[in-house]
């Protein structure tokens, strides 16, 4: 049987001040680079990591009006794939969990 390679993306969100980020930013990146394993025969190899400072003013992101989770509006350009899907309903940005059940992006 031929093996195939899968790319597994994992995203974490953390709230830090600029000072905290300067102090522990490198430690954060280093901690995600540590080896992970599914079992003794299947180890995940670190490939890359990146940090994005979320800015709702210049990026397609914001907090859900109801639950405050980070979300990207899938109906606008440049959605951020790593964030929860969402959309604006009645002028309010809502995540896929808080959208009305009949909305196309509702979970």
C-alpha positions as CSV (number, residue, x, y, z in Angstrom):
1,X,0.0,0.0,0.0
2,X,1.4,3.4,-1.0
3,X,1.7,6.0,1.7
4,X,0.5,9.6,1.2
5,X,1.5,12.7,3.0
6,X,-1.1,14.8,4.8
7,X,-0.6,18.4,5.9
8,X,-2.3,19.0,9.3
9,X,-2.8,22.6,10.2
10,X,-3.4,23.5,13.8
11,X,-4.1,27.1,15.0
12,X,-4.1,28.5,18.5
13,X,-5.2,32.0,19.6
14,X,-3.6,33.7,22.6
15,X,-4.2,37.2,24.0
16,X,-1.0,39.0,24.9
17,X,0.2,42.5,25.4
18,X,3.1,43.6,23.1
19,X,5.4,43.4,26.1
20,X,4.3,39.8,26.8
21,X,4.7,38.8,23.2
22,X,8.2,40.3,23.1
23,X,9.0,38.3,26.3
24,X,7.5,34.9,25.3
25,X,7.0,35.0,21.6
26,X,10.0,32.8,20.8
27,X,9.0,30.3,23.5
28,X,5.5,30.1,21.9
29,X,6.9,29.2,18.5
30,X,9.4,26.8,20.0
31,X,6.6,25.0,21.9
32,X,4.7,24.2,18.8
33,X,7.8,22.9,17.1
34,X,8.2,20.1,19.7
35,X,7.6,16.7,18.3
36,X,4.1,15.3,18.5
37,X,3.2,11.7,18.0
38,X,-0.1,9.8,17.3
39,X,1.6,6.6,18.4
40,X,5.1,5.1,18.3
41,X,4.9,4.5,14.6
42,X,3.3,7.8,13.5
43,X,5.2,11.0,14.5
44,X,4.2,14.4,13.3
45,X,7.1,16.4,11.9
46,X,7.2,20.1,12.4
47,X,7.2,21.9,9.0
48,X,6.5,25.5,9.7
49,X,4.9,28.0,12.0
50,X,3.8,31.6,11.8
51,X,2.3,34.3,13.9
52,X,-0.4,36.8,12.7
53,X,-1.4,39.8,14.7
54,X,-5.2,39.9,14.2
55,X,-6.4,43.5,13.3
56,X,-10.1,43.8,12.7
57,X,-9.6,47.3,11.1
58,X,-7.4,46.0,8.3
59,X,-8.2,42.3,8.1
60,X,-11.3,40.2,7.6
61,X,-11.7,39.3,11.2
62,X,-13.5,40.3,14.4
63,X,-15.2,39.0,17.4
64,X,-18.6,37.3,17.3
65,X,-21.3,39.7,18.6
66,X,-22.8,36.9,20.7
67,X,-20.0,34.8,22.1
68,X,-16.9,36.9,21.4
69,X,-14.9,34.1,19.6
70,X,-12.7,35.2,16.8
71,X,-14.3,34.9,13.4
72,X,-13.8,35.7,9.7
73,X,-16.6,36.8,7.4
74,X,-16.8,34.2,4.7
75,X,-19.0,36.5,2.5
76,X,-16.2,39.1,2.2
77,X,-12.9,39.0,0.4
78,X,-9.7,37.6,2.1
79,X,-11.2,35.3,4.8
80,X,-8.7,34.0,7.3
81,X,-8.9,30.2,6.9
82,X,-7.7,29.4,10.5
83,X,-10.5,31.4,12.1
84,X,-14.2,30.3,12.6
85,X,-16.5,30.9,9.7
86,X,-19.0,33.7,10.1
87,X,-21.1,36.3,8.4
88,X,-22.9,39.5,9.1
89,X,-26.6,39.2,10.0
90,X,-28.6,42.4,10.7
91,X,-25.4,44.4,11.0
92,X,-23.7,42.0,13.5
93,X,-20.8,39.7,12.9
94,X,-21.7,36.2,14.0
95,X,-19.7,32.9,14.2
96,X,-21.0,29.7,12.6
97,X,-22.4,28.6,16.0
98,X,-24.4,31.8,16.5
99,X,-25.7,32.3,13.0
100,X,-29.3,31.4,12.4
101,X,-29.8,27.7,11.6
102,X,-30.9,28.4,8.0
103,X,-27.8,30.6,7.2
104,X,-25.4,28.9,4.7
105,X,-22.4,29.3,7.0
106,X,-24.2,28.1,10.2
107,X,-22.7,25.0,11.8
